[in-house]
């Protein structure tokens, strides 16, 4: 069985109390179950809370003495180390609270906050230089897909990282998220997701990342996860709403693994 990356993007959800509740429920779901043996082997679980809940998540993870905790990541970061950047958070701050991963390039950052390919690439480089694992998001809008431009958009967004070395490109987790499937309840079909993820592997391979992990994100839920995760070019899922509760989050892997 292939290794599955199960990453949960909480977006602007989850107070500190709700975060504590998630970790409690996570431990109850994992402890004494086949999930415990899978964690860190055939299952790499990670959660990406909002900034205000990162410290709570880190503390809650330490309290799970008999249960492997999910990897902790943040949803964004700025590339400058410090300074007059009101509202931003530095890489050192994320590492200080215990983060090892960070989501970059999410479509909501691109479309709502105007982040460009070049701007995101600077963040990716800064994260890599500091030892954080970037979860690099990319994907096309509905208009772009209907205009047969999906592969052009994916190529442009991925090639924005072409200045990175092959070793750096290998360290990135790639997450294909068609914009039209994020938060809409509409997921790409397994064939559509497989096609773009396979193209992503081919392109990143040409750029130097011969064994890149590619995730699919976009309305991933327990009822569609098994088919999506069974595709040979899909190494895992970047999950939104279904990651807010430990049982539905873990059910995505359980359904795939048959446990």
Secondary structure as the mmCIF struct_conf table of DSSP 4:
data_model
#
loop_
_struct_conf.conf_type_id
_struct_conf.id
_struct_conf.beg_label_comp_id
_struct_conf.beg_label_asym_id
_struct_conf.beg_label_seq_id
_struct_conf.end_label_comp_id
_struct_conf.end_label_asym_id
_struct_conf.end_label_seq_id
STRN STRN1 UNK A 4 UNK A 9
BEND BEND1 UNK A 12 UNK A 12
HELX_RH_AL_P HELX_RH_AL_P1 UNK A 16 UNK A 30
TURN_TY1_P TURN_TY1_P1 UNK A 31 UNK A 32
BEND BEND2 UNK A 33 UNK A 33
HELX_RH_AL_P HELX_RH_AL_P2 UNK A 34 UNK A 38
STRN STRN2 UNK A 39 UNK A 39
TURN_TY1_P TURN_TY1_P2 UNK A 40 UNK A 42
STRN STRN3 UNK A 43 UNK A 48
HELX_RH_AL_P HELX_RH_AL_P3 UNK A 51 UNK A 62
TURN_TY1_P TURN_TY1_P3 UNK A 63 UNK A 63
TURN_TY1_P TURN_TY1_P4 UNK A 65 UNK A 66
BEND BEND3 UNK A 67 UNK A 67
HELX_LH_PP_P HELX_LH_PP_P1 UNK A 68 UNK A 70
STRN STRN4 UNK A 71 UNK A 74
BEND BEND4 UNK A 75 UNK A 75
BEND BEND5 UNK A 79 UNK A 84
TURN_TY1_P TURN_TY1_P5 UNK A 86 UNK A 87
HELX_RH_AL_P HELX_RH_AL_P4 UNK A 91 UNK A 97
TURN_TY1_P TURN_TY1_P6 UNK A 98 UNK A 98
STRN STRN5 UNK A 101 UNK A 104
BEND BEND6 UNK A 105 UNK A 105
HELX_RH_AL_P HELX_RH_AL_P5 UNK A 107 UNK A 111
TURN_TY1_P TURN_TY1_P7 UNK A 112 UNK A 112
BEND BEND7 UNK A 113 UNK A 113
HELX_RH_AL_P HELX_RH_AL_P6 UNK A 117 UNK A 129
TURN_TY1_P TURN_TY1_P8 UNK A 130 UNK A 131
STRN STRN6 UNK A 133 UNK A 138
HELX_RH_AL_P HELX_RH_AL_P7 UNK A 142 UNK A 146
TURN_TY1_P TURN_TY1_P9 UNK A 147 UNK A 148
HELX_RH_AL_P HELX_RH_AL_P8 UNK A 150 UNK A 159
TURN_TY1_P TURN_TY1_P10 UNK A 160 UNK A 163
BEND BEND8 UNK A 164 UNK A 164
HELX_RH_AL_P HELX_RH_AL_P9 UNK A 166 UNK A 171
HELX_LH_PP_P HELX_LH_PP_P2 UNK A 172 UNK A 172
STRN STRN7 UNK A 173 UNK A 177
HELX_RH_3T_P HELX_RH_3T_P1 UNK A 179 UNK A 181
BEND BEND9 UNK A 182 UNK A 185
HELX_RH_AL_P HELX_RH_AL_P10 UNK A 190 UNK A 207
TURN_TY1_P TURN_TY1_P11 UNK A 208 UNK A 208
TURN_TY1_P TURN_TY1_P12 UNK A 210 UNK A 211
STRN STRN8 UNK A 213 UNK A 217
BEND BEND10 UNK A 218 UNK A 219
HELX_RH_AL_P HELX_RH_AL_P11 UNK A 222 UNK A 229
TURN_TY1_P TURN_TY1_P13 UNK A 230 UNK A 230
BEND BEND11 UNK A 231 UNK A 231
TURN_TY1_P TURN_TY1_P14 UNK A 232 UNK A 233
STRN STRN9 UNK A 236 UNK A 239
BEND BEND12 UNK A 240 UNK A 240
HELX_RH_3T_P HELX_RH_3T_P2 UNK A 241 UNK A 243
BEND BEND13 UNK A 244 UNK A 245
HELX_RH_AL_P HELX_RH_AL_P12 UNK A 246 UNK A 257
TURN_TY1_P TURN_TY1_P15 UNK A 258 UNK A 258
#
